[in-house]
Amino acid sequence: MEPVPETITDPDDPRLEPYTRMRERDLVGRAGRFIAEGEVTLRLLLGRRSRFRAESILLLPERWPGLTEAVAACPAPPPVFRASRAVMSAVAGFPIHRGVLAVGLRGAEPDAAALVPPAPAPALVLGLAGLTNHDNVGAAFRNAAAFGADAVVLDAASCDPLYRKSIRVSAGAALIQPFARLAVDQDWLQLAESLDLQALALSPGATETLEEHAAPKRALLILGTEGPGLDTAILARARPVRIPMAAGFDSLNVATAAGIALHKIACGQGRLDVER
């Protein structure tokens, strides 16, 4: 049965409360909710691969015909609200251009152990340590999905991959890529040991390159924030590796570095569709 959208003309309508002051609320949290923006992201949120479900959808009237089928295909279609651009912009607190918004429900946070295939199966996990830039986190998630990582694990200092900008930069990958947070009482090497993963610490100062040895069958690839990088304790206990670069320059964007390293390991583990 095709869902019937409701038209809302009042920006103060209580049904739109989860969308209000989007920028400010992104920074303080949304009590188990997040905002998805744009058609590509909405389609991923509604699709079978999504780890989350939509609580409601808010659209410009002209966007509804192109999304009717995707919404109707949901086992339990969420309410759909239509509003003018002026109403949407008043609710959000800034001009809305894409005309497609949705409120997603986070659900329970999974444990990393539940996301990683048990040994002896191959495993590839991306670890993000102290990444506080939403663009970098989103791009890292996009790379993780593109190269078939089983999971992304973030420490407590890394920013939320379900922040609106992170989702957008990830091209929606944050909605389908499994991820978890490092437990408060657990460090990266404890995580690697508990899941039988070889911990690779990516650092431009490492003497060993990724190309020097075969890709580990079960790998935890850890990256730190740009500038300081990973702390010495991680580098001392993990296997530091670097990406070879041209002479005289040893700086890569952290998400770019993640993509290069993930591709190398994924190729070695036979994860990629090379015949497509």
Residue pairs with C-beta under 8 A, 6 or more apart in sequence:
1 72
2 68
2 72
3 68
3 71
3 72
3 77
3 79
3 80
4 80
5 59
5 64
5 80
5 81
5 82
6 15
6 79
6 80
6 81
6 82
7 61
7 81
7 82
7 83
8 15
8 16
8 81
8 82
8 83
8 87
9 83
9 84
9 87
10 87
11 87
11 90
11 91
15 56
15 79
15 81
16 58
16 81
16 83
16 91
18 30
18 33
18 55
18 56
18 103
19 35
19 58
19 88
19 91
19 92
19 101
19 103
20 91
20 92
20 93
21 92
21 93
22 35
22 92
22 93
22 94
22 164
23 92
23 93
23 94
24 93
26 35
26 163
26 164
26 165
32 105
32 106
32 107
33 55
33 103
33 104
33 105
33 106
34 52
34 103
34 104
34 106
34 160
34 162
34 163
34 164
34 167
35 101
35 102
35 103
35 104
35 164
36 42
36 45
36 54
36 101
36 102
36 103
36 104
36 164
36 167
36 172
36 175
37 98
37 100
37 101
37 102
37 164
37 167
37 168
38 98
38 100
38 168
39 63
39 66
39 67
39 98
39 100
40 171
40 172
41 100
41 102
41 167
41 168
41 171
41 172
41 175
42 54
42 57
42 67
42 70
42 100
42 102
43 67
43 70
43 172
44 50
44 172
44 175
44 176
45 52
45 53
45 54
45 102
45 104
45 172
45 175
46 54
46 70
46 71
46 73
46 74
47 70
47 176
49 176
50 175
50 176
51 107
51 175
51 176
51 178
52 104
52 105
52 106
52 107
52 175
53 76
53 78
53 104
53 105
53 107
54 74
54 78
54 102
54 103
54 104
54 105
55 78
55 102
55 103
55 104
55 105
56 78
56 79
56 80
56 81
56 102
56 103
57 67
57 71
57 78
57 79
57 80
57 81
57 100
57 101
57 102
58 81
58 82
58 83
58 88
58 91
58 101
58 102
59 67
59 80
59 81
59 82
59 83
59 99
59 100
59 101
60 82
60 83
60 84
60 85
60 88
60 96
60 99
60 100
61 82
61 83
61 84
62 99
63 99
63 100
64 80
64 82
67 100
71 77
71 78
71 80
78 102
83 91
85 95
85 96
85 99
88 96
88 99
88 101
89 95
89 96
92 101
104 162
104 175
106 162
109 180
109 181
110 178
110 180
111 180
111 183
112 125
112 151
112 153
112 180
112 182
112 183
112 191
112 195
113 194
113 195
114 180
115 150
115 151
115 178
115 179
115 180
116 123
116 125
116 150
116 151
116 195
116 197
117 123
117 150
119 195
119 196
119 218
120 217
120 218
121 218
122 217
122 218
122 269
122 270
122 271
123 150
123 195
123 197
123 217
123 218
123 219
124 147
124 148
124 149
124 150
124 218
124 219
124 221
124 262
124 265
124 266
124 269
124 271
125 149
125 150
125 151
125 152
125 153
125 195
125 197
125 219
125 220
125 221
126 140
126 143
126 144
126 149
126 151
126 152
126 153
126 221
126 223
126 258
126 262
127 152
127 153
127 154
127 155
127 182
127 188
127 191
127 220
127 221
127 222
127 223
128 137
128 140
128 152
128 153
128 154
128 155
128 158
128 223
129 155
129 157
129 158
129 188
129 222
129 223
129 224
129 225
129 230
129 231
129 234
130 155
130 157
130 158
130 224
130 225
130 228
131 137
131 140
131 154
131 157
131 158
131 159
131 223
131 224
131 225
131 254
132 157
132 158
132 159
132 225
133 159
133 225
133 226
134 159
134 163
134 165
134 166
134 169
135 165
135 166
135 169
135 255
136 226
136 253
136 254
136 255
137 154
137 158
137 159
137 160
137 161
137 163
137 166
137 169
137 170
138 161
138 165
138 166
138 167
138 168
138 169
138 170
138 173
138 174
139 169
139 170
139 253
139 255
139 256
139 258
139 259
140 152
140 223
140 254
140 255
140 258
141 152
141 161
141 166
141 170
141 173
141 174
141 177
141 179
142 169
142 170
142 171
142 173
142 255
143 255
143 258
143 259
143 262
144 152
144 173
144 177
144 258
144 262
145 170
145 173
145 176
145 177
146 173
146 259
146 262
147 259
147 262
147 263
147 265
147 266
147 271
147 272
148 266
148 271
148 272
149 177
149 262
149 266
150 178
151 177
151 178
151 179
151 180
152 161
152 177
152 178
152 179
152 180
153 179
153 180
153 181
153 182
153 191
153 220
154 161
154 179
154 180
154 181
154 182
155 181
155 182
155 188
156 181
156 182
156 184
159 166
160 166
161 167
161 170
161 174
161 179
162 174
166 174
167 174
167 175
170 177
182 188
182 191
183 191
186 194
187 233
187 234
188 199
188 220
188 222
188 234
188 238
189 199
189 234
189 237
189 238
191 197
191 220
192 198
192 199
192 220
192 238
195 218
195 220
196 218
197 216
197 218
197 219
197 220
198 216
198 218
198 219
198 220
198 239
199 220
199 222
199 237
199 238
199 239
200 210
200 216
200 219
200 220
200 221
200 222
200 238
200 239
200 240
200 241
200 261
200 265
201 222
201 230
201 234
201 235
201 238
201 239
201 240
201 241
202 221
202 222
202 223
202 224
202 230
202 240
202 241
202 242
202 243
202 257
202 258
202 261
203 224
203 229
203 230
203 235
203 240
203 241
203 242
204 229
204 242
204 243
204 245
204 250
204 251
204 252
205 229
205 240
205 242
206 235
206 240
206 241
206 242
207 240
207 242
208 239
208 240
208 241
208 242
209 241
209 242
209 243
209 244
210 241
210 242
210 243
210 261
210 264
210 265
211 244
211 264
214 268
215 264
215 265
215 266
215 267
215 268
215 269
216 265
217 269
219 265
219 269
221 258
221 261
221 262
221 265
222 230
222 234
222 238
223 230
223 254
223 257
223 258
223 261
224 230
224 231
224 234
224 254
225 254
226 253
226 254
241 261
243 252
243 257
243 260
243 261
245 252
252 260
263 272
266 272
